[in-house]
Amino acid sequence: MGDNFNDRLFQLILSLPAFIMAFALHEFAHAWMANRLGDDTPRRLGRLTLDPMAHLDPIGSLMFVITQLSGFGLGWAKPVPFNPRNFDHPRRDMMLVAIAGPISNLLQVPFWLLGLWIFRIVGENSGLIGADTSSYSAASIIYTILSLGVRVNVGLAAFNMFPFPPLDGHYILEGLGPPFITDFFNTVRPYGFFLVLLLSQAGIISMFMAPFIEFAYWLIGFALGR
């Protein structure tokens, strides 16, 4: 059990670069899109920045640490505030602001995959891969960092597209759906965070994310030529 905990702690440490970059770019993308569409609220509040400290939420970061040590990573950053009244087309523009975050994560995936592909080519030619099978070998550390970059970004994009407040996906469903969906979301929005935790504990969100996580593992295997 101790070894298992140590492995998870080690993996947590290696996941921090991907975690920080994924969340910072995700929130920056929300802020950039809102500002682009005419709402300067994120810029006035200092959120139109790539500085991770402007976006990371202490409780959300702590939750990521705790859940990562438990075997899965679930965390969040500070939501980017925006004012729909400043948009020319509020219904459409709210969807664009919402989807900008997940898209930013998906755009990061090719760079991590490229890193994995380069790692495979260099590792095979230099003998680095297979020379040491230890979990703490240089090859294992590099592989873990790069593969976590893929998994964290795909997972974050998928998680945020779950159509329930406060996650980004609920803005998409609200923008495309009938008016009663807006009424429903307005009713549950004050309790959204706790309801999402309950849905996570019930396994519903895991079921929603499962095919996306499988896809992330497939991408990793593809980059490694497996």
N, C-alpha and C positions, 0 to 999 in steps of 0.2 A: 504493500500500500504506500509505503514511504517512497519507493522508487517511482510509482505511478504519479504521486503528487509532485515529486521533483521534476519529472518529465513535463507535467502540465505547467509547472512554474517556469521551466526553461522555455517551453513553447510560448507562454504568455509574454516573456521578455522579448522573444524573437518576433512576436506579432505586433509589438508596439509601433514600429515604423509604418507598417501597413495601416494599422488602426488610426494613427494620428493623421496620416496623409489622406486616408479615405474620408474621414469625418470632416477634416478641414476643407478639402476640395468640394465635398458634398454641400456643406453649408455656404461656401463661397459661391457655388453655382446658383443656389437659391437667391442669394443677395444680388449677384450679377444680373440674373434674369429679371428680377423685380425692378432693379434700377434701369435696366435696358427698356423695360416696358412703361417707364414713366413714374415709378414710385421710388422716391429717394429715401424712404424710411430706413432701409438697411444701411445705406451709406451714412446717414446722419447718426446712426447708432453704432458706427464703427464695425459693421459686419461685412463691408465690402473689402475684405482683406484675406490674404492667404495665411496670416498669422494664426497658428492653431490655438493659441491661448485665447483668442477672441471668440472661438467657437466651442471649445471643449466645455462640457458641463461636468462639474465635480461629481455629482451623484451618478450621472450616466457613465462616467469613466470608471468610477468605483464599481458600478454594477458589471461593467465589462470585465474588470479584473476578477470579481467574485465568480461570475458565470463561466469565464474562461478556465478558471481553476476547477470548476465543477464539470468541465468537459465540453462546454459550448460557450460561445461568446455572444452576449446580448447587451448592447449598450446604446447610448444616444448622445448627441451633442445638443447644444442650446438651439432651439428652433429659431429661424430667422423671422423676425416680425415684418409684416408688410400690410399695407392698407389698400384693399381692393378698390376703394373709391378713387384712387389715383390712376387706375387703369382705364384705358379707352374701352376695352371689352372685358369687363371683370370676370365673366364666366370662363371665357377662353384663356385669359391671361393668368388666372389663378391656376389653371391646369398646367400652363407652360412653366410657371414658377415651381410648381410641385414636381414636375417630371424632370426638371433640370438637375436636381440632386441625384436621383438614380442614374441618369444618363452620364453624369460626371464620373460615377463609379464604374460604369461599363466602359467608358473611354480609358480608364486606367488599366483595365485588364490586359489589353494587348501589350503594354509595356512590361508588365510582370511576366507575361508569357514569352516575350522576346528575351527577357533575362533568363528564363528557364531554358529556352532553346540554346542561347549562347553558353549557358552553364553546361548543358549536355555536350555540345560540340567541343568546348575547351576541356571539359572533364574527361571525355573519351580519348581525346588526343594526348592529354597530359598524363593520363592514368590516375587522375584525382578521384574519379568515380570508381568505387570498388576497392580502393586501396585500404580504406578503413571503414568498417561497417558500424562503428560506434555512433550512438546518438549525438555525441558531442564532437564528432569529427568535423573538419572544415567543410567537407562536401555536404554532410548532413545539415549543418547550420545554414549554408547557402541555399540548399534545396528548401529547407523549412521556411526561411524568410520569403523566398520567391513564391513558393506555393501558397503561403498564407496571404500574400498580396492578392493572388487570384481569388482565393476563397473568401477573404474578408470583403472584397469589393463586390463580388457576385452576391454574397450573402446580404450585404448591406443594401444593395439595389433591390433584391427580392423582398427583403423584410419591409423596406419602406413602401413597396408597391402593394402591400396588403391593404385592402380597401376599408380601413377603419381608422377613425381619428385617434391619435394625432398624426398618424403616418401619412406619407405623401399620397398614397394610393386613394385615400378617401376623397381628395380634391378631384382626382380624375373621375371617379365614380359620380361624384356630386355634379361635376360639369357635364357629364354625358347622360346622366339619369334624369328621371322625372322629379318634379318639385318635392314630392313626399320624402325623397331621400335626404334632401337638405334639411327638412323638418326633423327627421330622425337623427341626423348627425348633430344638429343643434341641441337636441335633447341629451344625447349621450356624451357630447364633447367635453363637458366639465369632468367626466369620470373616465375619459378615454384611456388615460395612462394605466389606470388600475384594471380596466377591462382588457387592455392589451396584455397585461401581465397574466390575467386569468386565462385568456385565450392561449397564451404561451404554455402555461401550466397544463392546460387541457390537451395540448398537443395539436391544436388546430393550426396554429401558425407554422409549426414544424411540418405538418402535412402539406401546407401551401408551399413551403420553401424547399421541400425535399427534391423535386425534379430540378430545381435550379442549382442546388448543391451538387447533385449528381452530374449536372452539366459542367460545373466548375472542376470536378475531379476528372471528367473526360477531357476537358481542355488541358489540364495539367499533364495527363497521360499523353495527349497528342503532342504537346510541346517537347516531351521527353522521348518521343518516338516509341511509345508503348502501345 
